[in-house]
Amino acid sequence: MSPLPALRSILFVPGSREDFLPKAAVAGADALVLDLEDSVAAAAKEAARSCVAAELARSSASLTFIRINHPDRGELDQDLAVLAPHTAQAIMLPKVACVQDVEAVDARLSRFERDRGLGKDSISILVVIETSIGLRGLFDILRSRPRVRGAALASAEEGDFMLDIGGRWTPTGEALTYARGKFICDARAAQASWVIDGAFMNLRDLQALETESRIARIHGFDGKVAIHPRQVPVINGVFSPTAEEVERARKLVDAFREAEALGRGAVEFRGMMIDYANVRWAQRILELARTP
């Protein structure tokens, strides 16, 4: 399987709004989410599936997620019928609370891959954690199946997770401090490839979006969900290394390699002692700098 792309921004598009796709496609997001769940009214589900199926069939140039309905709704087969015979697509599975929520989706995707001649586990799943019980089981959920390669925390201001914990949103994110910390630790322990913070619902306040994005990056998230094209540049900017960070990382690696060649495993760099952990941090910055 090819290396998974880094995801700073994932832009939502309601599956029923074909007219939104051209603008979304040029917004600069690292991936799109074509939604079949909450942004689509029940009466529009079939039309949305037709629209999403046509879009997936047209293009396999970049990664596209399909947010399906939770399997408990009984629409799993209809939702997965939109998939095209290529691997530039992935499933966003909402409202995941336990390992069992993943099992039926995994089984059907395995069958789809066999029938279409695709590699085993080539279609990834990104789970969305929207409840306290889901957060409690995140590590086990991520380790349950090889195709479960990432997770997103539903951190929206008045979203399901905030409602579940009885918290209150503030610009500095106090209500989500523990949730974000636990989420990051479990996701990193499970070696998740994608660790994504949730949507910011205020479309007009880009300054507050930048603040929340920085909080998420400080916690350790790789990227954040966008719900409008105007949010994408802000999110990409926050989750991309700055020129100063890239320069420091490059010089740190060079300084350490010089010391290593002399048989030393630690060296002073700009007034601080650095070792292999600092080098791994710097290498990650340099890898992120290569993200388009």
URMOGI-V689408 format. One record per run of one state. SS is the DSSP state (H for helix, E for strand, L for the rest). FROM is the first residue (numbers start at 1). TO is the last residue. Records with the same first field share a line. If there is no record, write none. Layout:
# URMOGI-V689408
SS = FROM-TO + FROM-TO
This chain:
# URMOGI-V689408
L = 1-8 + 15-17 + 26-30 + 36-41 + 59-63 + 69-70 + 74-75 + 81-88 + 94-99 + 117-123 + 130-131 + 137-137 + 144-147 + 154-159 + 166-173 + 190-193 + 198-205 + 220-222 + 227-228 + 239-242 + 262-266 + 270-271 + 275-275 + 290-292
E = 9-14 + 31-35 + 64-68 + 89-93 + 124-129 + 148-153 + 194-197 + 223-226 + 267-269 + 272-274
H = 18-25 + 42-58 + 71-73 + 76-80 + 100-116 + 132-136 + 138-143 + 160-165 + 174-189 + 206-219 + 229-238 + 243-261 + 276-289
